[in-house]
Amino acid sequence: MRRTFVFDLDGTVLNSKNEFPQETKQIVLNILKNGDNVVFATGRMHISARKLLENVFGKDIFPIISYNGAVIYLPEKGFIFEKTLDMETSHKVIDFLRERNTHVQTYVDDLLYSEKDDEEIKLYSKHADVPYYVVDDLKALPHPPIKILAVGEAEKLDSMIEPLKSIVDGKANVFKSFSIFLDIVPSDANKGIALQFLSEYLGFDLSKTIVFGDNENDIYMFNVAGMKIAVENAVEKLKEVADFVSKSNEENGVLHAFNTLFPEYTR
């Protein structure tokens, strides 16, 4: 039975310099050579994830779950799964974040929008390696967003989670994808739902699926996968449900996990 390996990017595979380790690249190639599957599952925009992976591997060869599960892409097929927030919920979230003077950005048709040309959007754009567009009113964009992101101090964002959950009233999921990022995505989209959909679409066995992650948004796919591996820098609630806690992303925790659990892919 073929295995499927699912990798989160930021905080898991990538280190703090946004680097994809060469050793991990070789492991991925070895997995493919062995006839097994590789999927990347990220909170990033699709365009950002795809550009990063093409820069590393030189070609478009991987299924990509992006936007924390709101979008699934397959090479040669394109997008096979897309969810968006409804306009009413989106506008409520934008108003809530405006009132609290919190940076808010939206993702519409795989493009990044902000109302302010501030440091938050500049840093995010540089990190994701994507352009951004400044508009007068995010609520005036004609199409519904795939995701809304609040950027700010970790404690401030933490205090907003429960009030935002109340405001969206079950019509969106609210969770942290990074200490300073608070994601608002469609209620019928998360990494777990997307991974289940992809397993049915491609015909791979979730019980033979191994997932790697570091943050709250990865819990959803930890709940459906056969084996769960967290890096040492992961949030506590993810490590609590992990089958194995590896070294940190700065110490190439993915490589350590493979050396320990799956040495056949490191030879």
ZIDAJO-V274457 format. One record per backbone hydrogen bond with DSSP energy under -1.0 kcal/mol. CO is the residue of the C=O (numbers start at 1). NH is the residue of the N-H. Records with the same first field share a line. If there is no record, write none. Layout:
CO: NH  NH
This chain:
3: 37
4: 210
5: 39
6: 212
7: 41
9: 12  13  14
15: 18
19: 15
21: 25
22: 26
23: 27
24: 28
25: 29
26: 30
27: 31
28: 32
29: 33
30: 34
31: 36
32: 35
37: 5
39: 7
40: 65
42: 68
44: 67
45: 49
46: 50
47: 51
48: 52
49: 53
50: 54
51: 55
52: 56
53: 57
54: 58
63: 40
64: 73
65: 42
66: 69  71
67: 70
70: 83
71: 66
72: 80  81
73: 64
74: 77  78
78: 74
81: 72
86: 90
87: 91
88: 92
89: 93
90: 94
91: 95
92: 96
93: 97
94: 98
95: 99
97: 102
98: 101
103: 151
105: 149
106: 113
107: 146
108: 111
111: 108
112: 133
113: 106
114: 135
116: 118
118: 122
119: 123
120: 124
121: 125
122: 126
123: 127
124: 128
125: 129  130
133: 114
137: 140
138: 141
145: 85
147: 107
148: 184
149: 105
150: 182
153: 157
154: 158
155: 159
157: 160
160: 164
161: 165
162: 166
163: 167
164: 168
165: 169
168: 171
171: 187
173: 185
175: 183
178: 181
180: 152
181: 177  178
182: 150
183: 175
184: 148
185: 173
186: 189
190: 194
191: 195
192: 196
193: 197
194: 198
195: 199
196: 200
197: 201
198: 202
199: 203  204
205: 208
206: 209  226
208: 4
209: 227
210: 6
211: 229
212: 8
213: 231
214: 235
215: 218
216: 219
218: 222
219: 223
221: 225
227: 211
228: 243  244
229: 213
230: 246
231: 234
235: 239
236: 240
244: 230
248: 253
249: 252
252: 256
253: 257
254: 258
255: 259
256: 260
257: 261
258: 262
262: 265
263: 266
